[in-house]
Amino acid sequence: MHPIFFGLLFLALAPVFGGLVAGADRIVTARMQSRVGPPLLQPFYDAGKLFSKTSRQINPVQEPLLLGHVTMMAVTGAMLLGGTDLILTTFVFALAALLLVLAAGSASSPYSFTGAERELIVLLAVEPFFILMMAAICKVTDASTYGGVLASPKLVALEIPGVLLTFLLVAVVKLRKSPFDISTSHHPHQELVKGLTTDMSGRLLAYVEIAHWYETALLAAFTVLFFNWNVGLGLVAFAIGYLAEVLVDNSTSRIKWQLLLRFTWTVTLLFCAGNVLALFVLGV
Amino acid sequence: MSFLRRSPWILHYDASSCNGCDIEVLACLTPLYDVERFGIINTGNPKHADIFLVTGSVNERNVEIIQNLYRQMPDPKVVVAVGACACSGGIFARAYNVQGGIDRVIPVDVYVPGCAARPESIIDGVVRGIEALEGKRALARRQRGEKTA
């Protein structure tokens, strides 16, 4: 089947997948806190409600930027599965995140502005890793597309375990989980931590939610790259990894942005760059 | 059933409460009552909220804040006054700096009595608030329909 078909499939199914993961996340989190938790479809109810509310736009660029954020996030996934160069998709991924920063930064609220600054720091912390990760995956599989990696006879997770370990740590940041949830978080809906969305109401906030569903699906697609022998195996690995991140989320408190930056860069340099270097030295 | 009914997000503001009602509001989030079962989220942002939950009475200092928070909430929205002070000013009603209940400054849809209001009655008040929210949405729809017709 043509890879573009998979790209289109991602556009249609990723929000459903991401929304269900978010619903399951809320139930698992509640159970870890001895609560019952909301229904599985709660994220969809929330988004549906946000679309039915009035949306106040504080300036004319906010909505186009947020629409761009959702679109670019969806396009990143479609490009990834649609057979575009892997490294190129990481740049589009960064652009999607940057549009959210611009949307938050366009508001005059100091909380929103602080949120935008923090999201920029988050980008600074994780982007070098994603580029290195894709470079390492391309190197070990001798392929530059998603289909190429899946067709490779080598199991990527076994070839570059250091990169996989770093991916698990960086995914905590991208999934908005504690202790790295400095710009926005799933749980405490308070001023600074929800700063990024301070000035977004109604459907504008729904765009951010839907973009996050796409982002979750994208991270699942990245996980499959590591377990390239079988898509099912990759999704099981994603489920186990996600459970571990919910556990970490519930058992740690938030750190400062300085520590986030130091931590992610150190881990990226040590495990990810170290792993890539080892590949070159060993001549694999 | 509409989405609004399944996902009421609450903004809680402590006007000049003695914290008795506030503790009970927080108790609603604990494992015993767990209001998240109904999709209720305690948000800190008026622009994300559907239900404005106010505890305590209105005084000279917080009247502007209450009005400002109310104005910042997107429609449809409802106000739930929790506890005797928010309903009428309570035992502080005749104090020199107290103006009275919340309905002195913004329209209140649901009154939850009690000093302090019990978590069960707060949850009941929020459920009544959701019904009021539905009513307001239907009204807004009718008005929009009349305009376009």
Interface residues (C-beta under 8 A of the other chain):
Chain A: R26 A30 Q33 S34 R35 V36 G37 P38 P39 Q42 Y45 D46 G48 K49 F51 S52 K53 T54 S55 R56 P188 H189 Q190 E191 K194 T197 T198 D199 M200 S201 G202 L205
Chain B: S2 F3 L4 R6 S7 W9 P31 D34 E36 R37 F38 G39 I41 N42 T43 G44 N45 K47 H48 D50 P74 D75 P76 R137
